């Protein structure tokens, strides 16, 4: 009997940390991403998947679902679905197009729902977990993040709705809302102004920002929960910054 984790956005900084965490704990991991990245673990299987197309093209959705299912172990004892992939559009209100909305809502909100729907039977039979990676932007945001914030707020609403319907079937459904996490993408944004990265760290009560490995450990601890009582929750991972009121100096 095998432990299985399906992880979207598996080639990004957080995705790779999640893959490593679950592979290390003896899971077979199926990573879904538009860009396939190498992993030395024999327990890792990569499947190229365009989530925007997955939401828009039924034939593509059916084809890719069959491909993913073909990699499932014959007998699964534990099943975790982690919806980690994200589209982050940063534009002013005046510059946002319908294309931006379509991509943000499809990848950040609709795709997690579809994958939960597709794998409900396997998740139910294993008393499995769905963990959606949300964002602090679902509650506290800033200019330029309208699409991202709205789509992550929708993901948290979907999390609660899925919990209402799937928890009676034995599936735990939760979301994690991180603040700043030190991915390569985030750090690249500060390469010419390292003092601003230090400023960002100091602004958090923890005096630090999270690492992908810390977030992966936290997510793993959620899927280690048994009994099903932890469901329908949005769990913060933000160094205490959600409690901080920023007033003008």
N, C-alpha and C positions, 0 to 999 in steps of 0.2 A: 504494500500500500504506500502511496506516495503523497508527499505534501507538495502543493502546487501554489505558486504565486504568478499572477498575470499583472504586469506592470507596464503602463503606458508612459511614453516619454522616457524610455529606458536608456537613451543615449546621452541625455543631458547630465549636468552635474549632480542633481538630486536623484535622477533616475539611476545613474550608475551606482550611487551609494546604496540605494534601495536594493538593486540587484545583488550587490556584494553582500549586504546584510542577510538577505533571504537565502542566497546560495550557501553562505557560511553556516547557516542554521539547518542545512539539509533539505531545503526546498528545491524542487525543479522549478525553474523560473522561465516564463515565456515573456520576452521583452518586445513591446510593440512601439515602433518609432518609424518616422519617415527616413531617418538616417540610421543605418545599421552600424553599431560599434562592436568591436571585438571584446570578448571576455574569456579569460583562461579557464573558467569553470566548466567542466563537462556537463554540469546541470543546467547550463544556460542555453536557451534556444531563442534566436532573434527572428522576428517576423517584420518585414517592412509593411507599414500601415500608414496611410494618409487619412487622418481622422476627419478632415473636412470632406474629402471625397466619400468616406465611409458613411457620413451623414446624408450626403446629397444623392448618391448613386446606389440604388438598391441592388443592381447586379454586382457591383463592386463589394457591397456589404455582404452579400450572400457568399461570394467567392472567398473573401477574406475570413469570414466566419468559419467556413469549411476548412480553410488552411489552419486556422488557430486550433480548431477542434481536433484536427488530425494529429496535433502534437500533445494532446491531453493524455496523461497516463491512463491505463485501463481501469485502475482502481485508485481513487483519490480519498485520502483520509482527512486532509485539511486543505482548504481552498481560500485564498485571499486574492481579491481583485483590488488593485491600487490604481486609481485614476489620477495620474500625476502629470500627464501632458498638459501643456497650457499655451495659449496664444496671448501674448502681452502686446497690445497695441497702445502706443503712447502718442496721442495727438490731441490738439485742441478741439473744443466742441465744433468750431467752424470747419475743421479739416476732416472730421470723421465721415466716412462714406458708408453706404449700405454694405459694401464688400467687407469693410472692417467689422461691422456688426455681425455679418453672416459668419465670418471666420471665428470671431470671439465666442459667440453663442454656441456655434457648432462644436468647437473643440473643447471649450471650457465647461459647457453645460449639457448639450444634447448627447455627445459621444459617451460621457460617463453613464448617462441614463440608458442608452442603447446597450452598452456592454453589460450593465446590471441586468437588464431585461433578457438579454441573450443567454446569460449564464445563471439565471435564477434557479434552474433545476439542480445544477451541480452545487451551487452555493447552499441551497436548502438541504440537500442530501448529506452535506458534510458539516452542517452548522457553521457555515463559513462567514467571512468578513468582507465587507466592502469599505474601503477607506478612500475618501475623496480628498485630494490635496487642494484646499481652498487658499485663501490669502487674507492677511489683515486688511487688504483693500476692500473686502466685502463689507466692512464696517467703518473703517477709517481710511480715507483716501486723500488724494491731492490732485491739483489740476493736471489734466492730460490723461487721466486714467479712467475716463468714463466707461468705455467698452469693457475694460478689464474688471473694474469694480463691479459693474452690473452683472457680468457673466459669472463672477465668483459668488456674488450674493445669490444668484439663481442656483448655483451649484449647492449652496448651503440649504436652500429651500428644497431642492430635489433630495438632498440627504435626509431631511426630516420626513419628507413624503414617502421615500423609499422605506425608511424605518417603520413607518406606520403599516405599510402593506407587507413588507418582507420579514420583519421581526417575528410575527406570528408563525412564519414558516421556518424559523430557526436561523435567519440571517441577521447578523449585526451590521448596522450601517452607521458609519461615523465620518466626520470630516476633521481635518487638521488645518488650522489657519496660521501659517508661519508669517513672521515679519521678515526682515532682511536676512538672507542666507548667503554665505560667502561662496557662491558658485564662481566659476571662471568668468561667466558673463558679467556678473556684478562687479568683480574685481577689475575686469578690463575697463569698466566705465570710470574707474578711479586711477588708471595707470598714470595719467598726467597730473593728478592732484591727490597724492597719497594722504595729504593732511585732511582732506575732506572725508576719506574713509575712516581715519581716526576720529574725526568729529562725529561721524555716523555711529561709530561704536560707543563713544562716550555719551551720546544722547540716550542710549538704552540704559535703564537702571542696572542691568547686568554688566554694563561697561564692555559689552562685546556684541557681536552678531553671531547668529547660529552658523554651524557648519553643516554641509550635506550629511556627514556621518552622524552628527547629533540628531538631526531630523529623522534619518533612517532608523536610528535606534529607538526614537520615540514612536514612530509609526509601527515598528516591529512589536513594541510593548503593547500596543493596542490590539494587534492581532493575536497576541498571546493570551488575551483575556478570554476566559471561558464563562459559560453560564448565560450569556446573552443580555445581561442587565445593562451593560454599557452599549447603548444604541440610541440613535437619533441625536447625538451630541456633536457640537463643534468645539474642538479642543484647541486652545491657543498655544502657540510656540513662538514667543515673541520677545523674550528678554525683559518682560515687564512694561514694554513701551505702550501697550494699550491702556495703561492706567495713568499715563503722563499727559497733563494738560500743558499745551504750549501757548504761553502768553507772549505778547510783544515785550522785548527787552526795554 
